[in-house]
């Protein structure tokens, strides 16, 4: 297929652009937390593993629905919480969690299908049910 090489080139170019955007913020982060619900927990675990394995950064994964009362430690101001959002239900959970996180001074990131990262998702989801695996795109960088 003649379109595949162009698609791959475009994807790699976008990944490089995204890495450059995330880089300055990553230097300020103390610990990384990747939260996902349902099948998104696998993506969150993958993200934490890659940040720890490839980047040497302290990173953990957790269940989106259980994080606020399930971990046995407190978040620090320098921590980055990444909310893996793959469908409308996970967006609703993530939105509620980010309200609580903002109340204690954190600025969570929403990791969306297709590789988009949002710091301010707004109050209404624009996410359609889509391929869950596309959430992993920014985590493979």
C-alpha positions as CSV (number, residue, x, y, z in Angstrom):
1,X,0.0,0.0,0.0
2,X,1.5,3.3,-1.1
3,X,0.0,5.3,1.8
4,X,1.7,3.3,4.6
5,X,5.2,4.9,4.3
6,X,3.6,8.4,4.4
7,X,1.4,7.4,7.4
8,X,4.4,6.1,9.3
9,X,6.5,9.2,8.5
10,X,3.7,11.5,9.6
11,X,3.3,9.4,12.8
12,X,7.0,9.6,13.6
13,X,7.1,13.3,12.9
14,X,4.1,13.9,15.3
15,X,5.7,11.7,18.0
16,X,8.9,13.8,17.8
17,X,6.9,17.0,18.0
18,X,5.0,15.6,21.1
19,X,8.2,14.6,22.8
20,X,9.7,18.0,22.4
21,X,6.5,19.5,24.0
22,X,6.5,17.1,26.9
23,X,10.3,17.3,27.6
24,X,10.4,20.6,29.5
25,X,7.4,19.6,31.7
26,X,9.0,16.2,32.4
27,X,12.1,17.7,33.9
28,X,10.0,19.4,36.6
29,X,8.2,16.2,37.6
30,X,9.2,14.3,40.7
31,X,7.0,11.1,40.2
32,X,4.8,9.9,37.4
33,X,1.4,8.3,37.9
34,X,-0.6,6.7,35.1
35,X,-4.2,6.0,35.9
36,X,-6.6,4.0,33.7
37,X,-10.0,2.3,34.1
38,X,-11.1,-1.0,32.7
39,X,-9.0,-1.9,29.7
40,X,-7.3,1.5,30.1
41,X,-5.4,0.1,33.1
42,X,-3.3,-1.9,30.8
43,X,-2.3,1.2,28.8
44,X,-1.6,3.1,32.1
45,X,0.6,0.2,33.2
46,X,2.4,0.2,29.9
47,X,3.0,4.0,30.2
48,X,4.4,3.7,33.8
49,X,6.7,0.8,32.7
50,X,8.1,2.7,29.7
51,X,8.7,5.9,31.7
52,X,10.5,3.8,34.4
53,X,12.3,1.4,32.0
54,X,13.3,3.7,29.2
55,X,13.5,7.0,31.0
56,X,14.7,5.9,34.4
57,X,11.9,7.9,36.0
58,X,9.9,6.9,39.1
59,X,6.5,5.9,37.7
60,X,3.5,3.9,38.9
61,X,0.2,2.8,37.4
62,X,-3.1,2.6,39.2
63,X,-6.8,2.2,38.7
64,X,-8.6,5.4,37.8
65,X,-11.6,4.5,39.9
66,X,-9.6,3.5,43.0
67,X,-6.6,5.8,43.0
68,X,-7.9,8.5,45.4
69,X,-8.3,6.0,48.2
70,X,-6.3,3.0,47.2
71,X,-2.6,4.2,47.3
72,X,-0.9,4.3,50.7
73,X,0.9,7.6,50.3
74,X,0.3,11.3,49.5
75,X,0.9,13.0,46.2
76,X,3.6,15.7,46.2
77,X,3.3,19.1,44.4
78,X,5.9,17.9,41.8
79,X,4.0,14.7,40.8
80,X,2.4,14.3,37.4
81,X,-0.8,12.3,37.2
82,X,-1.7,11.1,33.7
83,X,-5.3,10.1,33.2
84,X,-5.7,7.5,30.4
85,X,-9.1,8.2,28.8
86,X,-10.3,5.9,26.1
87,X,-14.1,6.2,26.1
88,X,-16.9,8.3,27.6
89,X,-17.1,6.4,30.8
90,X,-13.3,6.7,31.5
91,X,-13.5,10.4,30.6
92,X,-16.3,10.9,33.3
93,X,-14.2,9.2,35.9
94,X,-11.1,11.1,34.9
95,X,-12.9,14.4,35.0
96,X,-14.0,13.8,38.6
97,X,-10.5,12.7,39.6
98,X,-8.9,15.8,38.1
99,X,-11.3,18.1,40.0
100,X,-10.0,16.5,43.3
101,X,-6.4,16.6,42.1
102,X,-6.6,20.3,41.2
103,X,-8.0,21.0,44.6
104,X,-4.7,19.8,46.1
105,X,-2.6,21.8,43.7
106,X,-1.8,19.2,41.0
107,X,-2.4,19.7,37.2
108,X,-3.2,16.3,35.7
109,X,-2.9,15.4,32.1
110,X,-5.5,13.7,30.0
111,X,-4.0,11.1,27.6
112,X,-6.6,10.7,24.8
113,X,-7.0,8.3,21.9
114,X,-4.8,9.3,19.0
115,X,-2.1,10.6,21.2
116,X,-3.5,13.9,22.2
117,X,-2.5,15.2,25.7
118,X,-4.8,17.8,27.3
119,X,-4.1,19.8,30.5
120,X,-7.6,21.4,30.4
121,X,-10.2,19.0,29.1
122,X,-13.2,21.3,29.6
123,X,-16.4,20.0,31.1
124,X,-17.7,18.1,28.2
125,X,-16.1,15.1,26.5
126,X,-15.4,15.1,22.8
127,X,-14.3,11.5,22.9
128,X,-16.0,8.9,20.8
129,X,-15.6,5.3,21.5
130,X,-12.5,4.4,19.6
131,X,-9.6,2.0,19.4
132,X,-8.1,1.7,22.9
133,X,-4.6,1.1,21.6
134,X,-4.4,4.6,20.2
135,X,-4.0,5.9,23.8
136,X,-0.6,4.2,24.0
137,X,0.8,6.4,21.2
138,X,2.2,9.1,23.4
139,X,3.4,6.6,25.9
140,X,5.6,4.8,23.4
141,X,7.8,7.9,23.1
